[in-house]
């Protein structure tokens, strides 16, 4: 399969990578192939020390992602097969959330179900004025199964998360921003460009420092050990910075 046919395309700009869901005809719906490709791409990016920031967007004007591919789900022959698919989406989104990369989701159009769960697995979220954000699973006789029940309350609180799911709320970009679900609401059509701008700003910092920043925010370490942990991290980051400063001298052009 060539890049033009891939369900997720990859572009690189030195320290920033851009993954784009590439199924516009199906509103960038998520199936098993999408999950496997997401895992594969992240694995390859993790191996490249130069890349420190990641943007995830959806191709086409209509949708970041409308969620799980219902056509694919109807082909699953048994309850066990459906459970394995849900486990795969969980594993793929966890792979993204646990990556050292600082990830920014660029949201537009439909951001529903599994599409929102993918966005929740990112570290930052920007939504444009076309975004319609929601978790409709309860109306389909189910519950969100790919991380929303765990990640959404951390962002907006348990009561608001329950309201959003149980009442079938669909939020605009500005509504999502007002409750902390997204970091910023931007003008229609600008989510991807703004997300790339944020990612480039982030990528201007030390990759070592960014790695420990994300680990520290996620870790929930014992506060009694926090000072020790931060002391070790700070020392490692300063050593990395001194190394970068020293090696940069050797990259200067030779002078007569």
VEXLUM-13415 format. One line per 3 residues: their letters; for each residue z negated, y negated, x of C-alpha. Coordinates in pm, whole numbers, plus 50000, padded with zeros to 5 digits. Example, Ala and Ser with C-alpha at 12.3 -4.5 7.8 and 13.67 -1.06 7.14 Angstrom:
BEGIN
AS	49220/50450/51230; 49286/50106/51367
***
This chain:
BEGIN
XXX	50000/50000/50000; 50096/49662/50148; 49887/49347/50124
XXX	50090/49208/49834; 50015/49520/49631; 49651/49556/49726
XXX	49394/49519/49450; 49195/49296/49685; 49378/49080/49937
XXX	49225/48950/50260; 49295/48626/50443; 49121/48511/50758
XXX	49063/48165/50901; 48877/48225/51228; 48514/48244/51109
XXX	48582/48248/50733; 48729/48539/50537; 48870/48516/50185
XXX	48881/48820/49956; 49075/48776/49634; 49078/49015/49340
XXX	49447/49080/49290; 49489/49224/48940; 49580/48916/48735
XXX	49763/49117/48468; 49434/49292/48382; 49224/48975/48424
XXX	49110/49113/48762; 48925/49396/48592; 48715/49619/48816
XXX	48798/49988/48855; 48713/50248/49118; 48992/50138/49347
XXX	48865/49780/49348; 48517/49903/49440; 48642/50118/49726
XXX	48859/49836/49863; 48566/49592/49846; 48354/49833/50051
XXX	48638/49889/50300; 48702/49518/50351; 48335/49438/50402
XXX	48300/49721/50653; 48591/49582/50857; 48463/49225/50839
XXX	48116/49337/50947; 48272/49472/51266; 48421/49131/51352
XXX	48144/48917/51501; 48357/48603/51467; 48353/48616/51085
XXX	48030/48480/50939; 48125/48348/50592; 48314/48501/50301
XXX	48475/48359/49987; 48548/48584/49688; 48784/48463/49417
XXX	49020/48599/49152; 49397/48561/49146; 49567/48393/48850
XXX	49474/48111/48619; 49287/48312/48356; 49006/48500/48520
XXX	48775/48551/48814; 48708/48892/48662; 48670/48999/48299
XXX	48450/49291/48405; 48494/49667/48415; 48843/49800/48349
XXX	48806/49950/48002; 49136/50140/48033; 49002/50309/48345
XXX	48671/50386/48176; 48850/50554/47884; 49011/50797/48129
XXX	48674/50926/48247; 48631/51273/48103; 48256/51303/48076
XXX	47932/51113/48069; 47874/51221/48427; 48206/51067/48535
XXX	48111/50740/48369; 47774/50743/48544; 47947/50804/48880
XXX	48169/50500/48817; 47867/50282/48739; 47699/50410/49055
XXX	48012/50318/49251; 48011/49961/49119; 47641/49936/49205
XXX	47708/50064/49557; 47999/49824/49611; 47807/49518/49492
XXX	47499/49618/49693; 47723/49651/49999; 47829/49290/49948
XXX	47476/49164/49878; 47335/49337/50187; 47614/49225/50418
XXX	47523/48984/50700; 47807/48759/50576; 47716/48449/50376
XXX	47926/48493/50061; 48047/48227/49817; 48196/48321/49478
XXX	48464/48088/49339; 48448/48129/48961; 48705/48030/48700
XXX	48820/48152/48361; 48661/48476/48243; 48349/48565/48443
XXX	48220/48849/48228; 48026/49173/48259; 48094/49336/48591
XXX	48276/49023/48703; 47954/48824/48671; 47764/49107/48839
XXX	48003/49081/49135; 47938/48706/49149; 47562/48765/49132
XXX	47591/48987/49441; 47723/48685/49632; 47484/48444/49801
XXX	47631/48129/49645; 47838/48060/49334; 48065/47770/49240
XXX	48222/47752/48893; 48502/47528/48770; 48541/47369/48429
XXX	48744/47660/48291; 48469/47918/48350; 48322/48121/48064
XXX	48026/48315/48201; 47849/48596/48020; 47726/48954/47995
XXX	47866/49106/47671; 47753/49466/47733; 47486/49472/47463
XXX	47751/49401/47200; 47936/49707/47325; 47629/49926/47284
XXX	47529/49924/47648; 47342/49716/47907; 47464/49558/48231
XXX	47460/49841/48483; 47573/49698/48816; 47286/49478/48927
XXX	47260/49197/48672; 46929/49320/48531; 46781/49290/48878
XXX	46958/48981/49017; 46990/48754/48713; 46612/48714/48649
XXX	46562/48614/49013; 46798/48322/48957; 46714/48202/48608
XXX	46390/48378/48512; 46329/48684/48295; 46318/48498/47963
XXX	46647/48316/48015; 46809/48637/48140; 46693/48822/47828
XXX	46821/48540/47607; 47159/48531/47779; 47212/48907/47743
XXX	47046/48976/47408; 47199/48672/47236; 47541/48723/47392
XXX	47542/48373/47539; 47855/48254/47717; 47788/47963/47947
XXX	48013/47688/48071; 48006/47585/48436; 47778/47290/48366
XXX	47542/47501/48154; 47528/47764/48428; 47456/47496/48686
XXX	47176/47346/48476; 46979/47674/48477; 47053/47767/48839
XXX	47300/48047/48770; 47562/47870/48980; 47504/47628/49266
XXX	47756/47372/49149; 48004/47301/48870; 48335/47161/48994
XXX	48652/47025/48835; 48899/47271/48676; 49111/47441/48939
XXX	48887/47337/49228; 48646/47630/49261; 48842/47814/49530
XXX	48909/47505/49744; 48546/47395/49715; 48418/47743/49798
XXX	48635/47751/50111; 48501/47409/50207; 48142/47531/50167
XXX	48220/47845/50366; 48372/47645/50652; 48066/47422/50665
XXX	47840/47727/50678; 48061/47887/50943; 48005/47588/51170
XXX	47655/47720/51244; 47545/47995/51479; 47632/48339/51348
XXX	47303/48472/51485; 47104/48204/51302; 47294/48270/50977
XXX	47226/48642/51004; 46851/48585/51033; 46855/48313/50767
XXX	46994/48558/50513; 46763/48838/50627; 46461/48609/50601
XXX	46548/48490/50251; 46601/48846/50130; 46320/49014/50317
XXX	46004/48916/50134; 45805/48990/50449; 45426/49000/50456
XXX	45322/48635/50495; 45071/48736/50763; 45363/48848/50978
XXX	45596/48563/50886; 45501/48341/51178; 45553/48625/51426
XXX	45885/48721/51267; 46012/48363/51266; 45898/48314/51625
XXX	46101/48613/51739; 46402/48504/51533; 46385/48146/51658
XXX	46374/48266/52018; 46675/48494/51961; 46873/48214/51798
XXX	46792/47965/52074; 46892/48219/52336; 47219/48276/52152
XXX	47280/47900/52134; 47213/47855/52507; 47452/48141/52580
XXX	47722/47981/52366; 47668/47643/52532; 47693/47797/52878
XXX	48000/48007/52809; 48178/47712/52646; 48190/47544/52987
XXX	48418/47819/53113; 48660/47758/52826; 48738/47405/52949
XXX	49076/47352/53116; 49084/47369/53492; 49077/47034/53665
X	49233/46937/53997
***
